[in-house]
C-alpha cells in the first residue's frame, strides 16, 4: 500500500495459521486446503503420532529419572550421592566449626584484655568518664530510702476532734428520749387523752354564766333555766376537751421535732467522724503511693546509671569479637553449596519434547512480527513529515476560542462546540469580527461575571 509521503509500504499476505501448523508437522505441501486445526484428518494423524511415540519417550524419560535417582551398576544415583554429600558436609562443617570456635575463644582470651587496655590508653578522657559513671552507678540517691519509709507508713490514730464527734454523735443519736422529750411527750399524751371534765371552779363559772343569761332574758329558775345550765356546762366540757387534745397534739409534734433534730445532729456528727477517718486512710494511701513512686524512680535512676556506665565502657572497647576475629565462618555454607549443586543438576530437562503443532505457528508469527516492524519503520518516516502541518492547524483552531473559553472555562467541553459552530455555521461577518477582536474582548470580560453570564446564554442558544 502507498503512504501519504514518498514511502511505499508493501503489506505482506496474512498468515494462515492452520497451514503453518500442518506444514511444520508433516512437511511442505501437506496442508492441501484442510479445514484448519480442527480438521479431522489432521487430528487423526496427530493422535496416531502421539499414541505411537509418547509412550516410548515417556519410558525413556522415566528410565533416565530412575537412573539419576537410584544409579546403575557401580554408579551411585542422586539419592545416594546427596546422602553421602550431606553426611560428609555435616562432618566437615562440624569439625571446621569446632576448630574455628576453639581458635576464636583462644584468640579472644589472649587479646581482649590487651585490646581494651589499649583503647583506654588511647582515649584517656573517655576512660575517665566511663570510670566516673561506673563509680556513680549504685550510689543511692536517698529516694529509695524515703520511698521505703513512706511505703511502711501506718494508719495514724483518730484525732481529738474525730473522737469528740464520734462520742457526741453516738450520744445525740441514742434512740432513748431525753428527760425534756419524755416530759413533753407525757404531757402531750395526757392532753390528747382528756375527756374535758370541768373543775369545780369551772363548773360554777359555767352555772353562773347560764343563770345570768336567763335573768337577762327575764326567765326565773325554772325547768328551762336548768336545761340551759346543763347545756352550758356540756358545751364548756366539749370546748375544754378540744383545747386539751389540740394542745396534746402540739406537744407530741414538738417532741417528735426535737427528737428528729437530735437524731439528725447525731447522724451528721457521725458522718463527720467517718469523713475524718476516710481522710486519714486516703492520706495513708497517698503516702504509700508516693513511696512506691520514689522507689521506682530510684530503680530507674540506678538502671540508667548502670546502663550508661556499661555503654560507655563497651563503646571504648568496641566489638571485641569483630575486631579480633574480623571474619565470618565459611564452613556453615559448605554443606548447603554441595546440596545445591546436586539439586541443580537434577533439575535439568529429561529427554526430547513431543510433537507441538504450535511451534510452526510461533515461527510464522515471529516472521510476521519482523515484517510488521519494517512496515512500522516505513510508516513512522511518512508520519514525521506530516506532523508539523497538523500541529500548525491545531494551534490555529485552538486560538479562535478566546471568548468561549473565558465564558465556559477550559474544563467545559461546550467551548469546543461553540468553536465548531463559529468556524462552520456562523455568518462570515461574525467570524471575521471574532477572529479580529476575540482575544481583546475575552480579556475585557475576564473580571465581569454578569457580562459573561449574558454571553453564555447567547452561546448556549447557538450550540443547541
Secondary structure by P-SEA (a helix, b strand, c coil): cccccccccccccccaaaaaaaaaaccccccccccccccaaaaaaaaaaaaccaaaaaaaaaaaaaaaaccccccccaaaaaaaaaaaaaaaaaaaaaaaaaaaaaaaaacaaaaaaaaaaacaaaaaaaaaaaaacccccaaaaaaaaaaacccccccaaaaaaaaaaaaaacccccaaaaaaaaaaaaaaaccccccaaaaaaaaaaaaaaaaaacccccaaaaaaaaaaaaaaaaaaaaaaaaaaaaaaaaaaaaaaaaaaaaaaaaaaaaaaaaaaaaaaaaaaaaaaaaaaaaaaaaaaaaaaaaaaaaaaacccccccccccccccaaaaaaaaaaaaaaaccccccccccaaaaaaaaaaaaaaaaaaaaaaaaaaaaaaaaaaaaaaaaaaacaaaaaacccccaaaaaaaaaaaccccaaaaaaaaacaaaaaaaacccaaaaaaaaaaaaaaac
